[in-house]
Amino acid sequence: MLPSITPWSSPPILIITGAKGDTRRYRAFHLYQQLRMAGVEASTFHISDARASAQAEKCGVLVLHRVPNDSIVARLIDSVRRRSGLVLVDHDDLIFDPAAFQWIDSPDFQDPIRAQLYQQEMLRQQRTVQLSDAVITSTDYLAETVRQIGKPAWVHRNAANQEMLEISTRAFGQKRQPDGKYVIGYASGTPTHNRDFAMIAPALMETLNLNPRAELWIIGHLDLDPAWQPFKDRVRSFKPVPWRDLPFWLAKIDVNLAPLVLDNPFSQSKSEIKFMEAALVGVPTIASPTDAFTFAIRSGENGLLALSLQDWHAGLEALADPTQRTDMGEMARKGVLAQYTPQIRSQQIVDLLNQIASYCGSTDQWQVLAIPTGPLEQYNWPAAWEAGPSLVKMGVYSLQSRGILTLLKQLWITLRRFTARWIPYR
């Protein structure tokens, strides 16, 4: 168990997430850590955890992160409402707008059952938003989208957690030493970025053609077409790595790439975490000028924004200069250490909660006791939390909340994903 912190007399906050992986970490676990650093009583559970219902009977604020509406969620919301508590929804992606489904580039959706079920999930996510008092988002773009459907929204940007800061500091001290190579890196966390990468492929190929010392490292999910065959000796692909290992991989590259197709609403909804993660180890980023990257990057100072292929090629050429990329990477690192730490976000989330409560007519308020300066290890959540819930536990929840038909569809999707490596989607 994590050590308890005596809270100021403010309503406890319960964070329930319907997701796993990086999105849960950034939006549920990070929020939990930030609130605890501020001295606010908080707990977090996955929606499939039976303890969530009991905690909902005690909380003053319920935060639902990526939780699609169903019979169990409806009861949780009713429980909080009966006690005049606040129901907030947190989103870091455009999964609550069914009209945006057409913009998702995922191989999964070649399976019609998966596509149908995902669209139903988007409708359920939208219903949860509609039932909430207000919405917290990771970007201005998402906040504005929420407001367009009639709900008030506030932005609480993604940031690093305490353990990430500690690991990145170690990785920064172990950066790859100058060896004459120019390593360009692209890290893809999900198999939905083929179109984004294809957009800049010509600029990358031109760079590899003109600079014999340039290499391309791809970490994670990406499908390379045969056009890359002439560069096979200088293009390296690596499997996805756990987030605690990622800083050491980023510290091996010289430039980080963050391309996003700009006419895609899902691209605009993405936050600036790719910039932040690389900046923590002193690596500069070239990014598409989405709202979030434009917020974070002062082009030419702490990174580069690239709109056209010419911009991408010019940026790659400019950062082939070791001095320029070192200076830009250091500027990026100083900036994120000043703005993207959990201590900074702790004060910001308390201020934001007070704004939301006042807007919603609640008399509840929260107060920051004292933002800690150290030791800070006590605020790291146990790594074991990230392993659950099991597929069995999630299956039981689906059966209870959605019924046998939905569970059977989910089992099919899991099986189909597993067999896709041998029997491709058609």
N, C-alpha and C positions, 0 to 999 in steps of 0.2 A: 504493500500500500504506500502511496505517496504521503508525505507528512502533511498533517492538517494545518490550515492557516485560519486563525480566528478572524472571521469577517466582521466588517462594520455592519450595523443593523440595516441591511438591505436585503431584498428578496433574493433567494438563491436562484441560480440560472441552470437550466438543464439543456444540454445540447444533444439532440438526437440526429444521427446521420443515417441515410439509406444507402450510402456508398462505401466502397473500400478503396484502398490504394492511395495515390498521391492526393486526390481531391479531398478525401476524408482527412488526411494528415494536415493539409493546408487550411481547411475551413473548419474542421471540428477540433482536432488535437491542438493546433496552433491557437485557436480561440480559447480553448480550455486553459492552455498555458498562460496566455496573456491575462485572462481574468484572475487566475490564481496569483500571478505576479502583482496584480493590483490589489490583492486582498479580498477579492470578491468570491463568495462561495459558489462553486460551479462543479458540475459533473457531466460526463459524456458517455453515451451508450449508442450502440447500433440499434436500429429499430427492431431487429429480430431478437434482442436481448429482453427477456421477460422482466428484468429489473427496471426497464425504462418506464413501464406503466406505474410502478410503485413510486418512482421518483417524480413522475408527473403530478402526483397527488400533493407534493410538497413544494414544488417550484413556484416562483413568482413570474419567471419568464421562461418560455419554452422556445428554443431555437431549433427549427427543423431544416436540416441541410440535405438537400436532394432527397426528400422523402415524398414519394408519390402517395396520393390520398387513397385510403382504403378504410375498411370498417374499424380497424384497430387505431389508425391515425385519427379518425373522426372522434373516437372516444377519448383519446389523449387531449385533443383540442377542446372538447366539451368539458373535460375535467379542469383544465386550466381556466377556461372562461367562467365556470361556475364560481371560481374564487377571485374573479376580476383580474386574473393575470394577463400578461401580454403574450401573444403568439406571433413569433417572428419567423420568417423564412430566409434562408441563406442560399444564394446561388452564385456559382462561379462559371457557369456555362449556360448556353441558350437552350437548355433542355426543357424549359417550361413553355415554349412557343411551338405548337404543333406545325405551324406554317413553315418553320425553319427546317423541318425534316429533310426537305429536298436538297439542302446544302451540306448534309453530312456525307463525307466521303469515307465510307467504311466498307471493307470487303464483307463484313458480317451481313450487310443488308441485301446481298445477293440471295440470301435465304429468305423467302417470303414470310415464313413464320416469325423469324427474328425481326424483320421489318415491321410486320403488323403489331407484334408485341411492343416494340419500341415506341411506335406511334401511340399506342394505348397508354404507355408509361408517360409520354409527354403530356397527354391530356390529364392524367392523374397529377402530374407535377403542377400543371396549370391550376388545377382545382385546389391544391394545397396553397398556392399563392393567393388565390381568391378568398380562401378562408382565413388568411392571416390578417394581422393588424398592420404589418409593415414588412418590408423586405430589405435585407442587407445583401449587397453584391460586392464583387471583387473589382469591378470596373465601372466607369461612368457610362459606357455604352449599355451595359446590362441594366444599370439603374434607370436610364432613360427609357429602355424597352419596357421595364416594369411600370413606369409612370404612364406609359401610353395605354396600358390595359387597366388603368384606374387605381393603382396601388401606390402609396408613398414608398420611396426607396432612398436608402443611404449607402454610401460607398465606404467599405472597410477593406483597404487594399491588402493583398497578400504580402507576407513578410517572412523572414527566416525564423526558425525556432532556435532555442538556445543551443541544443546539441549540434544543429547545422552550423552555427557560428563557430563552435569549438572545433568541429571537424574541418571546416573550411580554413580555419587559421592554421591547422596542422598541414593541410594540403598546400596552402600557399607557401609554407616554408619548405615544401618538397617539390616545387615546380621543376618541370623539365629544364635542365641546363641547356644553354645554347649549343646546338649541334649542327648548325647550318641548314636544318630543315625548316620548312614553313608549313606547319600543320594546321589545317583548316578543319574544324570540328562541327558536326551536326548531331545533336542528341534528340531522338524522337521517342517520347514516352508511350505513344499509342499508334496503332497501324492506320491512322487516318490522315497522314500528312504527305502522302505521295504527290498530290497535286501541288501542295505548297513547295515541296522540294523541286519538282519538275519545272516550276516557274523560274528557278535560278540556275538550273542545270547548264544551260549554254554558257553563262558567265563563269561557272566553276570549270567547265571543260576548257574554256579559253585560258583561264588562269593556269591550269595544269599544262596546257600546251606551251605557254610562254615562259613558265617558271619550272624548270626541271627539278627544283628542290621542293616544290609544293606537293603536299600529300593531303588527301581527304580521308578523315576518319568519321565513320558513321556509327553512333552508339544507339542501339535500340532498333525499333521497327521501321524498315524502309525497303521497298522493292526497287531494285536498280534494273533498268532495261538494258538490252544488249549494246546500246550506244556507249556504255561505259567500258566495254571490253578492252579498247585500246589503252585504258589507264589502269588495268587490273593490278599492275605492280605497285601503283601508288594510291589505290583506294582500298581502305581496310574497313571491314565491317565487324562489329562486336555485338554480342547479345545485350539486351537491357541489363542494367546494373542496379542494385539496390541503392536507395537514396543516400545511405550512409557511405557508400563507395563512390558515388558520383563526383564529389569534389576532387578526389584524387585523379579521376579520369579527366575532368575539365582542366586540371592543373597541367596536364600533359599536352594540351593543344595551345595554339597561339591565337586563334580567332574563333569565336563562337558565332554560328549562323542561326537566325531566327526568321525565316521567310514565312509569310502568310498571304494567301490570296485575298486581296483587299475587297473584292466584290462579294465576298462570302460573309454573311452575318455572324457565323460561328467564329471566323477569324477575328472579327472586330471585338467579339466578346472575350477573347483570351486576355489573360493578365500578363504582366511583364516578368513573370518568374524566370524565364529563360535568361533574360538579361541579368537579373539579380543573382541567380545561382552562379553564373560565370564570373560576374563582377566580384563576388566574395573571394575568389581565388585570383583576382587581378587579371582576368582575361576579358578583352574588349569584345563587344557584340556588334555585328551588322544585322539590322532588323528591318522588317517592313514597317512603314509608318502608320501602324494602327493607332487607335486612340491611346491604348495603354503604353505602347512603346514610345509614342510621342511625349507622353507624360513623363516617362522615366529617363529618356535619352535626350541629351543636348548634343545634337549631331555635330561631330567634329571635336567635341570636348571629352565626353565620357562614353562615347560609342558613335556609331554611324547609322543613319536612317537611309534606306535605299528604296526608291520607288521603281525605277526602270532597270532593265538589264544593264544599261550603261552605268547606272549608279552602283549596281552590285559589283560589276567588274572594276570600276574605279576604286570602290572601297577595298576590295580584295587586293588590288595593286598597291594602294596606299599602305595597308597594314602589313604588307610584305617587308616593310622597313621595321626592324626590331625596335628601334628607339621610339618610333611613333606608337607602335602597339603597346609598348611597355608604359609609356606616359599615359595613354588613353585608358589602359587597364587599371593603372593606379588611381586615376581620377574616378573611374567607375567604382572601385573598391571603397575609396573614401566616402563616396556618396551613399552607397548602400549601408555602410556601417553607421552613417549618421541618420539614415531615414528608414531603414528596413529591419530594425531589430525588434525583438519581442517587448523590450522595455518601452520603446516608442509607441508600439501598437497597444500596449497596456493602457497608457493614458488615453490614447485615441478611442479605444473601445468603450471606456467608461464615459467619456464625453459624448460619444455617439448614443449610447444607451440612454443617457439623460435627455438628449434631444428627442429621441424616439418616444420616450415615456411622456415628456411634456406635450409633444404633438398629439399623442393618442389620448390625452386627458388623464393620464395616470399621475398620482402624487408620489409614486416611488422614485427614489433617486439613489445613485450609487456614488461612493466616494473612494478615491484612491488613498489608501493608507500611507504607503510609501513604496515607490518603485525600487526593488532590490538592486544592489550593486554586486553582491556576492556573499557567500558562495551560491551558485545558481544551479548546481546539479540537481537539487531537490525538486526543481520545476520540470525536469525531463520526465515524460511519461514512460512507463515500462515498455520496452520493445515488444513484449509479448502481446500487448494490446493490438498491434498491427496485424497479427496473424489471424485473428477471428473476424467475423464469425465463420464457422465451418459451412461447407455446402449443405450439410445435413440440417444444421440449424436454420439456415436461410430457406431451405426447402420446407421445413416444418412451418416457418412463418408464412410462406406463400400459401401453403395448404390452409392455414387458419384464416388468413385474411383475404385470399383471392379464390380459393377453391381448387379442386383437383385438375380442372382443365388448364388453368394457368401454370400449375406446377408441372404438368406433363409437357407443356410447351417449353418451359424453362429447361427441363431435362433434355429435351430434344436439342435445344440450342447448345447446351454444354457438350453433348455428344457430337454434334455437328462441327463445333469448333475444334474438338480434339481430332476428328478424322480429316479435317480440311487439309492437313499437311500431306495426306496421301490421296485424298479424293477432293480435288479443288472444287470450289463453288462454280456452278455453271450459269 
